[in-house]
C-alpha cells in the first residue's frame, strides 16, 4: 500500500515539474549532520553557476541537527561539489557542502576538511579508491522488504546476484537509484544483490582523492531520497538483523601509483598491508559504529581484534584479489569498514597510514 501511495504522489507532482522555471535554478544544498545522517534544503539561483566558486555560502540551525548549541546555533554551509539533480531535472543542481562553525573552524561533523588535507599531501602518489556500499532495504512498517510478514525467508544461498521472484527484492528501486547516480554524475560502477535477502550493494569508483567521499555521500543521498518515493527505508547498519545473516559492510579498495606499477606493485601492496596491520585498532576506531556486531570472524568477515591478510580470502581483514596476485600489481581491499562508515574517514585513514 505504501508503494501505491508513493507512486500516486509522484504522478501528482509530474505536471508541476514540467512547468517552465525560466532562467532560475533550484540548488539543493546537502550536508552531513551531527549523527552521520544527511540533511538538505533548497535555494533559488538567478542563473546556473559555472563552478562551485559561484555558489553562495549558506547557513542552518545546527541545534536541530546535533551540530551546535541552541544559544549559538548557526552553522555555515560551504559548497564543495555540484551534481545534476535527477529529481527536478533541467539545470537544477545538487550541491554537496562542508559544515563550518561561526568562528571559521570545521564543525565537529566535518570529516571532509581533514581528509582533503591528507589527499592534498599525498597527491603526487595518486591514491585511488573504490568503495562497495552494502545496504539493507526495509519497508514502511520496519520489516525487511519482501520478507514474509509472519516469518523468515529461506536461508542464505540463492540471493547473492540472484534472479527471479522470491530471490531478489526491490530491483526496480535499485535500478532507479543506479540511473539517478548516472544522471547526477556520480561515478557509480555497478550494482548487485547481496547474500542476505533484501540486501544490495552498489560500487562507486575508482575515484581519486577527495572525490571518493564526495561521490559516495551523494550516492547515499540519492538512495535515501528515492526511498521517499518508494516508501522504502535503506539501512546502513552493519548488522541490521540478528541471526545467521550476513552483516553489511563498505569494503574499501585502495591503490597508489606505485601499487599500480608492473614490477613494483606487489611489494608496495605488501608494504601497505604491514603498515595497516600495525595500526589495526586505530583503523577499527574510525571504521563505523556497531562494527563489533559484524566483525565476528563469521559471515565472510575477519575478527575485529585480530588483523589478517590473504589472497582471495574474504574472511581476512585485507584481501588481495586473485588477479592482482597473479599479475603482480593492482590494489588491495580493506574489508573491515562497516556500511555506516564515513567515506572521508576511511580514505583519510588509508592514506595517513600507508603514505604519510
N, C-alpha and C positions, 0 to 999 in steps of 0.2 A: 504493500500500500504506500509506503514512504517513497518508493521509486516513482510511482504513478503521480503522486503529488509534486515531486520534484520536476518531473517531465512537464507537467501542466504549467508550472511556474516559468520554466524556460520558454515554453511556447508563448506565454503571455508577454514575455519580455522581448521576444524576437522583433516585433514591429517597431519598438522603440529604439532598439539597437540599429535598425536600418535607417533611422532619421538622419538627415544631413546636419552635422555639427559645425559646418563652416570650416574656418581655419583653426578653430580651437582644438586643443588636445587634452585628454584626460590622462594624468600621470598618477599611477597607483604607487605611493611610497610604501615600501615594505621593510620591516626591521625585525630583529630577533629580540624577544623580551627577556625579562629577568629570570624566567623559568625555562628558557630554551625553546619557547614556542615562537610562533610568528604572529605579527600584527600588521595592519595596513590601513591606510586612509588615502583619500584621493584629492588631488589638486588640479584645478583647471589652468592650462597654459595658453597663452595667446598664439603660440606657434610651436612647431616641432623643434626640439633642441637639436643642434648639430652634434653635441657631445655632452658628457656628464658635467663639464665645467659650466655649462649654460644653465643648469638647474639650480633652483633656489635651495638654500638651507631652510629647513622647517623645524617644528618642534611638536612635542606632545606631552601629555600628563603622565609623567613617569611613576606617580604614586598609584596609578591604576594598572601598571604593568610590572610591578615589583622592581622598578629601576630607580626610584627616587622617593624621599620622604614627602609627606603632604605639605610641609611648610617650605619646601624648596623643590617643587615638583617638575619644573621644566627640564626636559631632556631634548637635545638637538639632534636632528637627522641630517646627515651629510651624505648626499648621493655618491655612490661609488660605481654603479654599473646599471646599464639600461638594457632591457629586453622588450621585445614586441609583446603586446597584450592580446592573447588569443581569445579572451572573453568579449572584449569590446571591438577588437579588430581595427582596421583603418590605421591611422597614425598614432593611435593611443599606445601608451607605454607602461611597462612595469619598471619601477626604479628601486633597486636594492640600496639600502642605506646603512651606514655605521651610526652608532649612538654615542653622543658626547655630552658630558655634564657641562653646566654653565660656566665652569672655570676653564674650559677648553681641554680637559683631560678625558680620555676614553671612559665611557661608562663601564661599570663592573661586568656588564653583559657583552661588552665589545671585545671579542677574541680576535677579530679580524686585524685590529691595529698591530698587535704583536706579531701575528702571522705574516703580515705584509713586510715588516722589518726583517724577519727571518728570510723570506723569499727574496727580498732585495739583496741581502747579504750573500745569498747562495746563487744568485742569478747566473754567474759565469759557469756554474756546474750543471745548469739546466735541469732542475728537478721537475719530473713529470709525475702525475698521479692519475689513477683511475679508481673510483670508489663504487662498490657494489652495494647499493642501498636495498636491503630487505625490509619488508613491512608486512603487517597482517591487517586484513580488512574485516571490520566489524559493521554490522547493520545498525539501524536506529535504536533497537532495543538492547544493544550491547552484546548481542550474540555474534560469534564468528560467522561471517557472511556465507550463506548457503548450507551451514551445518543443520542437522536435524534439530528441531526446537526442543525435543524431549530426550535427546540422546547425543551420540557421537558418530562421526563418520568412521569408516573403516580405517585400520592402522596405516601408517605412512608406507609408501611404496609406489602407488600408481600416480601420485600427484605431481612429482617433480617433472617439469617440462611436459606435463600431461596434455592429453587431447581427449575431449569427449565429456558428455554430461555426467555429473557425479564425480568427475576427476578434476575439473577446472571450474572455478567460480569467478564471476565478475570480469570476464575477459573484455566486455565492452567498455567498462570503466577503465581498465588498464590500457586499452588501445586508445581511448580518448586522451589519457594522460600522455602517452607516447607522442601522439600527433601534436598536442599542445606544446610539449617541450620542443619538438622540431620547429614548429611555427615561431615560438618565442626566441629561438636562437640558443637554447640550452644544448650543450654538446652531449646529448644522450646517445649512447652507443648500442643499447639493446635492452631487451626485457626477457624474463622467463618466469613461469610458475615455479614456486619453490617446494620444498619437501613436505611441509605441513599444508593441509588443505586450507584455502583462503589466504595463503602466504605467497607473496610475489616478490620479485626483485627487478630493479632497473639499474643499469650501469651508466655512469657519467664519466667521460674522459675518453682518451687521455687529455688532460689539461695541464698547462704549465703553471707553476707557482700559485699565486693567489687566485687565479681563475677557477681552481678546483673547488674551493669553498664557495665562491660566488655562484657557480653553476649548480652545485648540489643543493644549496639553500633555495635557489629559485625553483629547482625541480621539486623540492619538498613543498614549497608554497603552491605550485600548480596542482600537486596531488591532493592537498588539503582543500584547495579551492574547488576543484572538480568534485570532490566528495560532497560538498554542499549541495550540488545539483543532483547527485545520485542518491542522497540520503545515506551516504557511506562514511564511516569514520576510519581512516587509516591509522594504525598504531605503530609507533617505532619502539615500543617497549621490548627489551631484549628477551624477555620470557613471558609473553602475554598469556600463556596458558600452561598451567601445571600439568605434569604427567609426562607420558612418553611421546612428547612432541619436540621437534627441533625449535631452538631459540631463533632469535632474529638479530643478525649482525650487519656490519658495514665493512666488509673485507676491503682492505686498502692496498692497492697496487702502487708500487713506488719504484722509480728508476732515476738514474742520473746519466749524464752524458757518458761517463766512464763505464757504467754498468751496461750501457747500450753499445759499447765499442767491441767489435770482434777482437779476440785475442787478449782482452783486458777485462771484459765484463764480469766473468765468474769470480775472479779474485776480488773485484770491487764489491760484488754481491756478498761474498763470504765475509769480507771485512765489515760491511754494514750490519750483517747478522750478528757478528760478535759484539759490536757496539750496542745493538738493540738488546741483546741478552744481558749486557752489563747494567742496563737501565730499565730492566723489565718492569719493576714495580712503579717506577716513575711514569712509565707509559700507561700502565693499568690505571693509575690515578686520574688520568685525563681521557680515558677511552670510553666513557659513558657511565650513566647511572644504572645501578642494579645489575651490573655486568656479572656479578658473582652468581646470579641466578642462571646465567647462560654458560659461563666458562667453568664447566664441571668435569671436563675430560670425557663427556659423553656427547652424543648427538653431533658428531663432527666438530667438536671443539677441543682445545687443549685445556689443561689445568690452569686456573687463574694464578696459582702461586709458583708453578714450575715452568720455566721457559724451555722451549724446544723448537727445533727446525728440521726440515726434511724435504726431500724431493717428492713431489706429488702426494704429500701427506696432509690430508685435510683434518687430521687430528693434532697437528703441530701448531705452535704459535706463529711460526713463519713457514710458509710453503714456497718452495722453488718449483715453478711449473716444470713438468717433464720436458717440454720442448726447449725451455731455457737451459736446462742442464745438458741437453744433447747438443745444442748449438754453441753453448759456452758464453752466452751474453743475453741480456734482456732486462728482466725486472724480478722483484720479489713481491710476495703477497703477505701482508700482515693481517692475520685472521682474528686478531684479538679485539678490535674495536666493536662496540655494540651498535645496534641500529640507531640509537638516540645520540650517538657521539656528535660533537660539534666538528664539522669537517675542518674548520680553521685550526682547531686544537690538535687533531691527529696529524695533519700535514705539517704544522709547525714542529710538533714533537719529532717526526721522522727527519726533518731537515736539521733541527738542532742537534739531535743525537748522532746522526751519520755524517754531517757535512760541516757543522760549525763548531 
